[in-house]
Amino acid sequence: MNFFLISLGCPKNLTDSEDFCANLMAHGHKLVFDLQEAEGIIINTCGFLASSVKEAKDNIKAALKLKKKGQIKKLIVTGCMVDRLKGEVKTEFPDIDLVLSISEQPKIDKLINRKGEYIKPIQDKMVPSPYKMTLTAPHSAYLKIADGCNNRCAYCAIPYIRGKYRSKTVEDIIAEARIMARAGVKEFSVIAQDTTSYGQDLYGKPQLEKLLKKMVKIKNLERIRIMYAYPHRVTKELAEIMAGEDKIYPYIDIPLQHISDNMLKAMRRHCGASKTKEVLAMLRETVPDIAIRTNFIVGFPGETEKDFEELKDFVSDFKFDNVGVFEFFREPGTPAYEMKGQIPARVKKERAAALESVQSRVVDEINKKLVGAEIEVISDSATFGRTYKDAPDIDGRAEFTAPVEAGKIFKAKVISAEGYKRVVKPLK
């Protein structure tokens, strides 16, 4: 079957899409990028937020219209929304041919010609896919080292969707990385719901540092980027590895969510303000020129003006390189849904705008210091790419004054910088 893929949601979801697409292609099916060539559509849904569920359902409705017109013969739906809503998906959309839970994706080659629902709970262990491909740029890929989450933050539905934390073995990850490196991948973004918990379930204690020490020895792998680190598990050893290994970008993504102890406690985070600041200071001291990205939630139930002012001051003072700001949204099934002190939508919107304004001024300050500096860049095309400060898809971009071969890692001089866009001159 010629199939067209719609992969929604986060990079973790995209890696699932890569695995089951590779499986299908290994068994004679063909992934097509022109809908007119497709016999079927596979939608890998996100179910993290209510807005994600709506997006998934909108895509299902659009695909079903094509099926009704005879433009496609089969519609398969899988992913997080399926695991979140269970049997509701097939009930609401009976004309979907096949509904697969995440745990059934590895069997997609055997189930693709069947109809109905195949929903099973998440397994206790991660079984690596024997098939691998990338759906990103040829030179840059996501490497998922674990799935699920044990943190159970009050606002988050992931543990209820993806299950408990499950790591791949070090050996399986290294084998997967070698395959991709041989295929031309130069930059790996290491991902999981919580990368810093990696290995706890398999080895009795986190093993991210051990994994990185093995990854840097992989031939043809040039750069590693660490994403989704949980603050109190960011160790001095991890920072020293980042500082001492040229292959590891001086970049880390640490979703902090807030800085007020009142809010962090209400959110059921396991890291208070004091420990958070201690970890951030250690990173800045240990890793020269480190770029730190984070996310914050505004308008969480019970957030006072004092809490919010504390957050604004923190963002202004610390000067993060990249910040994502999100308004709290009540997710059914999470502890925060029933919490008292829900913040009006208008206030949440105002606070998000105010925090974004603070970060905008921070970026202006960073850019003033950046102009004239030499910085490492990776080219995503001949005319643009990213600095080491920028992760794929979520951070800023660099535009080139002269063409550069795609996938090249090189030094460049920053000519101008505005917001998260920088213009750079490639250096010989």
Secondary structure as UniProt FT lines:
FT   STRAND          2..7
FT   HELIX           11..26
FT   TURN            27..28
FT   STRAND          30..32
FT   HELIX           35..37
FT   STRAND          40..45
FT   HELIX           50..68
FT   TURN            69..70
FT   STRAND          74..79
FT   HELIX           80..85
FT   TURN            86..87
FT   HELIX           88..92
FT   TURN            94..95
FT   STRAND          98..100
FT   HELIX           102..107
FT   HELIX           108..111
FT   TURN            112..113
FT   STRAND          116..118
FT   TURN            138..139
FT   STRAND          140..144
FT   STRAND          146..147
FT   TURN            154..155
FT   HELIX           158..162
FT   STRAND          166..167
FT   HELIX           170..182
FT   TURN            183..184
FT   STRAND          187..191
FT   HELIX           195..197
FT   TURN            198..199
FT   HELIX           200..203
FT   HELIX           208..215
FT   TURN            216..217
FT   TURN            219..220
FT   STRAND          223..226
FT   HELIX           231..233
FT   HELIX           236..244
FT   TURN            246..247
FT   STRAND          248..253
FT   HELIX           261..266
FT   TURN            267..268
FT   HELIX           273..286
FT   TURN            288..289
FT   STRAND          291..298
FT   TURN            301..302
FT   HELIX           305..318
FT   STRAND          322..327
FT   TURN            332..333
FT   HELIX           335..338
FT   HELIX           345..370
FT   TURN            371..372
FT   STRAND          374..379
FT   STRAND          384..387
FT   TURN            388..389
FT   TURN            392..394
FT   STRAND          397..400
FT   TURN            406..407
FT   STRAND          409..418
FT   TURN            419..420
FT   STRAND          421..426
//
